[in-house]
C-alpha cells in the first residue's frame, strides 16, 4: 500500500462517516469528513491498477470498519 496512507485513520473516517460523528465539530463539518474519506479512498484506488495493487488494504479497512459498526 502507499506508505503515506494510514489504514487506521481511513477506518476511523469510515466509522465517523457512517455514524455521522465528527471528532471536532468546531473545525470540521460532516461533509468535510465524507470528502476526506473520498480523497483517502481515491488515493488507495484511483484507477484499476492501483485498486489491484491495494485491494487487500482496502478490504482490511472495510473489515475493520464493519467489525466496529455491525452489532456484536
N, C-alpha and C positions, 0 to 999 in steps of 0.2 A: 504494500500500500504506500501511497505517497507519504513521505516522512513528516510532512507538516500538518497532517490530519490526525486529530485526537479522537479515537473511537469513543471513549467515554463522554467527551464533550458533545459529539454528534448524537450519541444515545440520549444524553440529557436534553438536548434540543428536541428530539422526537417526543420524549415523555412530556416536556413542558408544552409543546405544541398540541399534543393530544388532549391534555387536561386543561389547556388554556392558562397554565400557570406562567408567571413571569418572575424571574429571580430578582428583578429590580424595577418595579413599575414606574419609578420616578425617572429612570433612564431609557427604558425600552418599552415599546408597545408590543402587543401580541402579534401585530403584523411584522414588527422587526424580528421577532423570534421565528416566525414562519419563513421570512425572507432569508434569515441566516441559515436555517435548516436547508432550504432550497439551494443556497450557494454551496454549502458543505457537501450535499449530495452531488451537486454538479461537479465539484472537484474530484469526487470519487469516481463518478461515471459520466463524464462529459460526452463521451462517444462510445461506440461499440467496443473498440479496442480497450479503452480504459475500464469499461464495465467488466469485460472478460478478465482483465488483469486484477481487478479489485473486487470481484463479485463475492469472494468469501468474506472479505472485510465488511462489505455491505450487508451480507446475510448475518454476520456476527452482530452488527449494530441492531438489525431488526430483531434478532433473537433476544438480545439483552433487553431491548426496549419492551418487547411484548411480554417477557418474563415479569417485568416490573408493572406493566399495565394490566395484564389479564388477572382475573381473580384466582386466588390460590385454592 
